[in-house]
Amino acid sequence: MIRKLKNMFGISLVILLISNFSIIEAQDNEKIVNGFIEKIELNNEIIDIHIVDNFGKSFKLAINDSTEIGIETQSGERWVGNIKENPNYVVNLLEETQHSLEAITLTHDGTNISSLVSYESSNIKNNLSYLGASFIFLAILFFGFIFIINNRIKILSTKNEFN
């Protein structure tokens, strides 16, 4: 009985892990980088940005007019736009992001950034699947423990009846 319970638990855990596994993909010609801003330079309506990814690899990429930007400001508001209107304002926002060590995610083609977003802390949907998986896992452990204790109590009570 315990062996069946362990097998069912193992199979359900594998199915749960496979079903919650998600992959972030960019277009074929684009790469995704997650990291932190190291340096920002404004050169003739183009912003050169130096990024260090989570593995320590450094990238020098350019933000141009076609780059889509979504940055969360210090006040918690989300700014979405590009550098066409006011490149100096974008540089200020990027410097705020740099000084607060806020992680950013960007897609690029090797030299130019196509989209740049900062981490959005108010989006609870990112962690909801992990919360559900951990709740199910703990419920299975709890009821499995109750089941095992109940069987042991039955075995002990039957032994006491014969004595």
N, C-alpha and C positions, 0 to 999 in steps of 0.2 A: 504494500500500500504506500509506504513512504517512497519507494523507488518510483512508483507511478506519479506521485506528487512532485518529486524532483524532476522527472522527465517533462511533465506538463509545465512546470515552472521554467525550465530551460528553454523549451520550445516557445512559450509565450514571450520570454525575454528576448529571444532572437527575432521573433516576428515584430515585437515592439521597436527594437533598435532599427530594423530594416525599414519599417514604415515611417519612422520619424527622421530618417537620414535625408538631409536636403543638400543639394549642390548648388552653389552660386556660379553661374556661367555668364561670360561676356560674349560678345559677337566673336566670330572667328578671327578677325584681325585685331582684336583688342585684348588687353591683359588687365587683370584686377590687382590693385595694390592696396593693402591695409597698412597704415603706419602713422607716423607723426611728422609734422613739418619741422624741418631743420633750418631752412633759410628761405627768405622771400625777397625777390628783386623785381622792380618795375622798370621795364625797358620798352619805351615807345609803344604804349598801348598793349603790350604783352607782358604778362607776369610770369617770370621764371620762378619755379618753386622747387626746392630740394626736399625730397621725402626720404625718410629712413623707415623701411618696413620692419615688421616684427622679427625678422631674422637678421637685422643689421645691414641689409643691402641698401645702398644709397641710389636714388634716382634723381635726375635733373630733368624736369618736364616743364612744358609751357602751357599757360592758360591763355587762350585766345578768345575772340569774339563768339565762337560757336560753342564754347565750353558751358555746360549747364552746371550751376553751382547751387547747393543747398547747405547752408551753414546755420547752426544753432548759436545764437548770440549769448553774451554773458547774462542778459536779462531773461533768457529762456525762450525768447521768440525765435522763430525759424525764418531766415532770410533766404529767398529763392530768386535767382536771377543770373545775370552774366556781367561781363566787364564793359559792355558797350556804354551804359549810362554813366558810371562813375568808377573808374578803375582804382582810384585812391581809396574809396570806401571799401572796395573788395579787399585791398591790401590791408586796411585796418582790421577788417573782420578776420582775415587769415592770420594776422599778427596776434589777435586775441586768442584765436584757436591755438596758435603756437605757444603762447605764454601760459595757457591753461593746460597744456599737454593733452589736448583733446584728440582722440584718435579720428582719423579720416579714412574714407574709402574712395578710391578713384579708379576710373577706367581710362586706359591710354593706348595709343598705337605705337609707342616707342619714343615719340618726341612731344606730341600734343595730347593734352588731357581732354577727353570728351565729356566726362561728368565727374564732379567732385562733391561728396557729401560728408558731413560730419555725423558722428554717432547721435542718433535721436533717442534720448533717454526716456521719453514719454511713451514710446511704443511698446506696450505690454505683450503684443502678439509674438514678439521675438522669442520670449521665454515661456510662453503658455504651453507649448508641447512638452517641454522639459518638466514643467510643474505637473502636468497630467501624468506623464510617464512615471515620475517619482511617487505620485500619489497611488497609482495602480501597483507599483512595485512594493510600497510599504503596506498596502492593504493585503496583497498576496502573502507577504511575510507574516503579518499579524494574524490573519486567519489560518495560515499554515501552522503557526506556533500554537494557536488555540486548538486546532485539530490534533496535533501531536500530544499536547498536554491532556486533552480529553481522552484519547486512546490510552495513555499511561494510567490515568485515573481508573478507567474501566478495567484494565489489567490488574491493577492493585486491588480493586474492590472484589474482583472474582477470586483472587488469591486469598483474600481475607475471609471470604465466605466458606472456602474449603478448610480453613484452619480453625 
